[in-house]
Amino acid sequence: MSNIERMIRDIESEVAFTRKWIGKDAFDPRVMDAMRDVPRHEFVPDTSLPIAYANGPAPIGHGQTISQPYIVALMTDLLQPQPEDVMLEVGTGSGYQAAVLSRVVRKVYSMEQIEALAGPVAERLQRLGYDNVEVHAGDGYFGWEEHAPFDGIIVTAAAPHVPAPLLEQLAPGARLVIPVGGVFWGQTLKVLEKQADGSIEERNVLDVAFVPLTGLHHNQPAELQKI
């Protein structure tokens, strides 16, 4: 069995184990095809190559990690991506989540606060042929208003609260998938869906552990910090 197929089997096992929380027995086949298609080893440093396809996070430098494959697949699936969608990712990291998402939507805009990651990741994505991903170095807490509204927004680091600017930049019917909580503890993966009237429906999915969202958002006034 190849490393990729072993990773897929691990994801399927995790889905079976967590189905009572995630509310389904299998992920969208398009999402699973994307997980098979994207070469995960291209998105980790040499020191992490031995665990590139293991079902766990791996360090990528600058205090950041690449999320475990199951979580990448889960968050992608929770967005309910459609082929013509335009998505925003907050927290480019290694570029792996953006690459997976790019295989199931038309366009991905991705924001990375750490400039030392943003430049090399943009080059990597272009080199590997993910030309429908655009990376921008900046504070993703505020979204990317120039390209809003988005058909979905995914945040790949834990925020202390749900950023109001991201909710504002959601199109009606679109979803925000985001881990919310403290630094490495008390975090919950949430799905927030904007209704036609602008109201927000929120659902807690799983307890998770992500690196914290970086940026200047901690200094925002309280009225901007809460929904």
Secondary structure, DSSP 8 states (H G I E B T S, - for coil): --HHHHHHHHHHHHHHHHHHHHS-SS--HHHHHHHHHS-GGGGS-GGGGGGTTSSS-EEEETTEEE--HHHHHHHHHHT---TT-EEEEE--TTSHHHHHHHTTSSEEEEEES-HHHHHHHHHHHHHTT-TTEEEEES-GGG--GGG-SEEEEEE-SBBSS--HHHHHTEEEEEEEEEEESSSSSSEEEEEEEE-TTS-EEEEEEEEE---B--SSGGGS-HHHH--
